[in-house]
Amino acid sequence: MNEEQSETRQERREERLRKKKERVLKHGKSLARTYMDAILKRLKRRKVDR
């Protein structure tokens, strides 16, 4: 019985960690896109000014 419970606990832990990792990746991609957009906007503005 103890072995069964600890396995279930481990499975729940793995699932929680997997979900947390997915959330972090999504956030990172969005943040990277924001930085890229800002950099591209700056470069476009620089080309127009010259």
Backbone as ProteinMPNN parsed JSONL, in Angstrom:
{"seq_chain_A": "MNEEQSETRQERREERLRKKKERVLKHGKSLARTYMDAILKRLKRRKVDR", "coords_chain_A": {"N_chain_A": [[0.824, -1.194, 0.0], [1.908, 1.285, 0.827], [3.87, 1.599, -1.106], [2.325, 1.917, -3.386], [1.01, 4.355, -2.842], [3.173, 6.201, -2.67], [4.114, 6.076, -5.265], [1.987, 7.186, -6.674], [2.034, 9.725, -5.611], [4.482, 10.569, -6.609], [3.922, 10.527, -9.331], [1.998, 12.55, -9.443], [3.594, 14.694, -8.727], [5.441, 14.768, -10.85], [3.71, 15.414, -12.938], [2.85, 17.96, -12.132], [5.279, 19.367, -12.216], [5.822, 19.177, -14.95], [3.733, 20.693, -16.068], [4.354, 23.172, -14.965], [6.786, 23.699, -16.207], [5.947, 23.937, -18.871], [4.418, 26.283, -18.7], [6.404, 28.156, -18.118], [7.954, 28.031, -20.47], [6.131, 29.024, -22.364], [5.861, 31.627, -21.465], [8.456, 32.546, -21.842], [8.724, 32.46, -24.656], [6.878, 34.362, -25.465], [7.929, 36.63, -24.309], [10.374, 36.788, -25.643], [9.47, 37.31, -28.211], [8.374, 39.851, -27.825], [10.688, 41.362, -27.269], [12.032, 41.041, -29.732], [10.23, 42.329, -31.478], [10.432, 44.948, -30.511], [13.117, 45.551, -31.059], [13.189, 45.307, -33.862], [11.418, 47.336, -34.543], [12.847, 49.56, -33.701], [15.047, 49.413, -35.449], [13.796, 49.792, -37.941], [12.848, 52.402, -37.63], [15.244, 53.759, -37.489], [16.256, 53.427, -40.078], [14.445, 54.954, -41.589], [14.883, 57.528, -40.621], [17.438, 58.154, -41.592]], "CA_chain_A": [[0.0, 0.0, 0.0], [2.785, 2.447, 0.861], [4.539, 1.71, -2.405], [1.328, 2.436, -4.316], [0.778, 5.763, -2.528], [4.333, 7.003, -3.027], [4.162, 6.131, -6.722], [0.959, 8.142, -7.073], [2.549, 11.039, -5.23], [5.542, 10.862, -7.568], [3.264, 10.837, -10.604], [1.392, 13.89, -9.321], [4.705, 15.648, -8.702], [5.958, 14.881, -12.214], [2.707, 16.131, -13.731], [2.906, 19.358, -11.71], [6.512, 19.941, -12.753], [5.686, 19.276, -16.405], [2.865, 21.835, -16.333], [5.09, 24.382, -14.615], [7.777, 23.887, -17.258], [5.227, 24.428, -20.045], [4.059, 27.683, -18.466], [7.627, 28.938, -18.217], [8.321, 28.107, -21.877], [5.208, 29.936, -23.029], [6.216, 32.979, -21.048], [9.718, 32.883, -22.486], [8.503, 32.711, -26.073], [6.165, 35.633, -25.582], [8.881, 37.672, -23.952], [11.335, 36.873, -26.741], [8.771, 37.977, -29.319], [8.27, 41.261, -27.463], [12.003, 41.972, -27.478], [12.294, 41.068, -31.171], [9.414, 43.385, -32.059], [11.003, 46.233, -30.109], [14.377, 45.741, -31.789], [12.861, 45.541, -35.271], [10.802, 48.657, -34.646], [13.939, 50.523, -33.589], [15.831, 49.377, -36.685], [12.992, 50.41, -39.004], [12.826, 53.839, -37.383], [16.584, 54.254, -37.791], [16.393, 53.465, -41.539], [13.609, 56.045, -42.083], [15.514, 58.799, -40.233], [18.642, 58.426, -42.359]], "C_chain_A": [[0.868, 1.258, 0.0], [3.451, 2.685, -0.487], [3.589, 2.323, -3.434], [1.1, 3.935, -4.091], [1.962, 6.621, -2.965], [4.472, 7.124, -4.542], [3.167, 7.165, -7.244], [1.431, 9.564, -6.762], [3.616, 11.485, -6.22], [4.935, 11.248, -8.92], [2.647, 12.231, -10.567], [2.484, 14.948, -9.376], [5.257, 15.869, -10.112], [5.002, 15.683, -13.098], [2.74, 17.63, -13.412], [4.142, 20.042, -12.28], [6.44, 20.126, -14.262], [4.834, 20.489, -16.775], [3.591, 23.146, -16.048], [6.112, 24.706, -15.703], [7.123, 24.445, -18.524], [4.875, 25.899, -19.885], [5.275, 28.578, -18.64], [8.035, 29.097, -19.681], [7.422, 29.08, -22.628], [5.587, 31.373, -22.712], [7.491, 33.422, -21.761], [9.547, 33.218, -23.954], [7.846, 34.058, -26.273], [7.113, 36.795, -25.308], [9.904, 37.862, -25.062], [10.716, 37.594, -27.927], [8.676, 39.482, -29.057], [9.597, 41.977, -27.705], [12.332, 42.087, -28.963], [11.51, 42.203, -31.833], [9.99, 44.76, -31.736], [12.272, 46.534, -30.893], [14.098, 46.053, -33.251], [12.251, 46.927, -35.475], [11.881, 49.736, -34.595], [14.757, 50.59, -34.881], [15.081, 50.039, -37.838], [12.988, 51.929, -38.853], [14.165, 54.462, -37.773], [16.777, 54.395, -39.313], [15.61, 54.645, -42.117], [14.276, 57.388, -41.788], [16.694, 59.136, -41.122], [18.399, 58.792, -43.766]], "O_chain_A": [[0.594, 2.197, -0.747], [3.579, 3.82, -0.945], [3.998, 3.146, -4.252], [1.007, 4.698, -5.053], [1.762, 7.672, -3.573], [4.902, 8.162, -5.045], [3.482, 7.929, -8.156], [1.242, 10.482, -7.56], [3.647, 12.647, -6.623], [5.393, 12.19, -9.567], [2.755, 12.997, -11.525], [2.308, 15.989, -10.009], [5.508, 17.003, -10.52], [5.426, 16.517, -13.897], [2.666, 18.464, -14.314], [4.061, 21.168, -12.772], [6.939, 21.117, -14.794], [5.178, 21.231, -17.696], [3.458, 24.113, -16.798], [6.278, 25.868, -16.073], [7.684, 25.327, -19.175], [5.017, 26.679, -20.827], [5.18, 29.644, -19.247], [8.424, 30.19, -20.092], [7.901, 29.873, -23.438], [5.627, 32.227, -23.598], [7.581, 34.557, -22.229], [10.162, 34.163, -24.448], [8.23, 34.812, -27.168], [7.088, 37.812, -26.001], [10.261, 38.996, -25.382], [11.378, 38.405, -28.575], [8.874, 40.289, -29.966], [9.626, 43.068, -28.276], [12.852, 43.111, -29.406], [12.055, 42.948, -32.648], [10.028, 45.637, -32.599], [12.472, 47.663, -31.341], [14.703, 46.962, -33.82], [12.537, 47.602, -36.464], [11.835, 50.706, -35.352], [15.113, 51.671, -35.348], [15.679, 50.77, -38.627], [13.11, 52.655, -39.839], [14.208, 55.562, -38.323], [17.385, 55.359, -39.779], [16.084, 55.279, -43.06], [14.237, 58.291, -42.624], [16.934, 60.314, -41.385], [19.347, 59.044, -44.511]]}, "name": "protein", "num_of_chains": 1, "seq": "MNEEQSETRQERREERLRKKKERVLKHGKSLARTYMDAILKRLKRRKVDR"}
